[in-house]
Structure formats: structure tokens, C-alpha cells
């Protein structure tokens, strides 16, 4: 029998939630903190760990991660305000294309520690806005130029999403980066300090491929620094650590990745590397618990309709996969009508939406599945509720439960 996808605490919660409390997202914060501690331990102390809040911005998740991270990456003015309020005092890096002037003013006024500038236009806006809002005596905002360098053929092969190494809205090329650095390095740029380079080229890559990506980013940063004779000590190499929904027991090789980053940093003395995982930190520590409403036979196959659907858990529709799940049987049946049950051992699980795309999992091993049983979808701790089309058909939103979260942080901090 394969290992359970549920932690003991989540299994108990799935059994005790009432019908009126379903569907419900359940987050095991103790499991999340243990995972974050493992990741932190695998990375050398010279590598900073920022959490990409876009993956899951729940306040409880941010607070649980804070002791094991050096900061948070945010990608909008809304995220900036939300994360600053949830974990006050924790360093922030403001990323994302298409930043508005109002967002940049808010970032400068809030004293955001770092801005990842996406374009020459953004640098020009920053210069003008910083000149108007600079407070003498306040530490300057450190600006990292987001670049889109060329990478060797095949480096990004197999990635789930590709944001670089080709024409994209993300980052700037070598000539634009050179002009941006020249503007930032001038004496007439109060409140801003050119600090380094940032890039996030792809998502869903294993450790070896991500190390090759990191090498390409560091080489591009070193060339930019050499060309302009300007120190660029910080290099953010982004996130993109693979999460395999088809093999939920597998994990990204953080030990190999940390060892490789340490070797990369040693080849470039004085370099401070930063990684920004999102999905790979929180996906494993969230579950979507729901209830089977109906089981029917359709063209020789069993189909189970559950409460909720992809308007709550968007991930399988967005990524085109079957969300890993486990059935928690419920013995009681409080209704006077017969209880529908599956005839075969495998079931397609759908939601309540009036679209054939509302499929959460195909071929789920669920022998004897009955209406009233619970289905618990794993790896639902990232890019789930927060990216879902929640208002379609106006079904009620899911509930939320946060379990545990009292793990002791490292004595020396991060």
C-alpha cells in the first residue's frame, strides 16, 4: 500500500469536519515549518531564502514561514500591503512586470528593502519618484535589475513555465540593463542603490537544471558588473523548484541544490545569492477536503461529483494534471434515499460547475467510493484558492483550518 498523502492531523480533521464546513482547506503548519527547516538546513548560510508570497499568501502561512526565511517576495501593491501587515518588519523584495507609479511610490514610502526593476522604463520611473519621496537618513532602496539572459540550448527543457531565455514581458536584455545600471549608478540618484541582478527564468525544474540556470544568471551579472566597473554583490536566481503532482512522494533535491549553490558562490567571492521558492515550500502542507455528493455511471465509467471543484482548487485545470487525492470513508448515511456507490475501482472526480473542464482527478483509485465519503486532495498548499475563478456560478467559498505551527525556529535565526 502506498504511503498516505495525509498527515495524521489532517486525517483527523478530514474525519471531524461537518458537511456544513465543507469544502475546506486544511493547512498543517507544523508540517510546513518542518519542511521549511529542512530546506533552510540544506542551503548554505551565504544563500538567502525568500518566500514568493504569490504561491500562498494566507497570513497564517506567512507567519509560520517567517522564522525560517530571510524575507518575502511580493509582486503587486496589494501583496506588498498584505505581507507587510502580516509579517511586519520582515524584509521584502518587490517584483513583477508592469509596476505602476502608485505601486512604486507605496514601496518607497513603506521602506521596501529591494525592488526588482523589470525594464529601463521602470528604472526611469524609480529615479523620478525616489527624487520626490526620498527621506534623508533613510537607508536607500536596493535595486536589482531583472535580466533575461540567453541560456544554453536545452537548459530550460522540461520546464512547466518559461519566463526567460526567449521574448517575454519579464526582465531586460544586456543593452537595456547596461543603460539602467548607468542611470542608477549616477550621483544624482538619491534614495536608490544599484545592488545586483535578479532573474527567474523557468519553473518546474529539477536541481541540476536549476543550478545551470543559476550559473547562467551569475555569469551575466558578473559581465554586467565588469563592463560598468560597478559592484553588484546580490544575485537573485528566483525559484522554480519542481513539484511533481504525478509522484507526490517525491521532493526537490534541496541537498544537491544547496551544495551546488555553495560551490557557485565559492567561485565568485563576495557574491550573495538569493533563492525565492514558492510552490516548493507550501504545496505539500495544504489539503482541500471535500465530500462526495453523487456517484454515477457514465459510458461505462464511474464519475463522482464532489462539493466544490476547480473554482476552489484551480491547480489541476491550470496545469492540466490530476490532483493527487485520498479517500477518507464515512460510514454513516443520514438520508432516507439509497446511497450511490462506485462499481469499479477507479473514478473520475469532478466538481459542481456546469463545464466539462471542472475535473479534479481522473482514474482515482477509489474502490467502493460512496456518496458522503470524503475526498482529500493533497499538494493544495500553493496556487490553489488564491488563483481560482471563485465567483463562477456563485457557489459558497471554502472554509480554512490551520493546524499546529509551534515548531521552534533556529536559534541563530536566518
Buried (B, 14 or more C-beta within 10 A) or exposed (E): EEEEBBBEBBBBBBEEBEEEBBBBBBBBBBBBBBBBBEBBEBBBEEBBBBBBBBBBBBEBBBBBBBBBBBBBBBBBBEBBBBBBEBBEEBBBBBBBBEBEEEBBBBBBEBEBBBBBBBBBEBBBBBBEBBEEBBEEEEEBBBBBBBBBBEBEEEBBEEBBEBBBBEEEEBBBEBEBBBEBBEBBBEEEBBBBEBBBBBBBBBBBBBBEBBBBBBBBBBEBBBBBBEEBEEEBEBBBBBBBBBBBBEEBEEBBBBBBBBBBBBEBBEEBEEBBBBBBBBBBBBBBBBBBBBBBBEBEEEEEBBBBBBBBBBBBBBBBBEBEBBBBBBBBEBEEEEEEEEEBBBEEEBBBBBBBBEBEEBBBBBEBEBEEBBBBBBBBBBBBBBBBBBBBEBEBBEBEBBBEBBBBBEBEBEEEEB
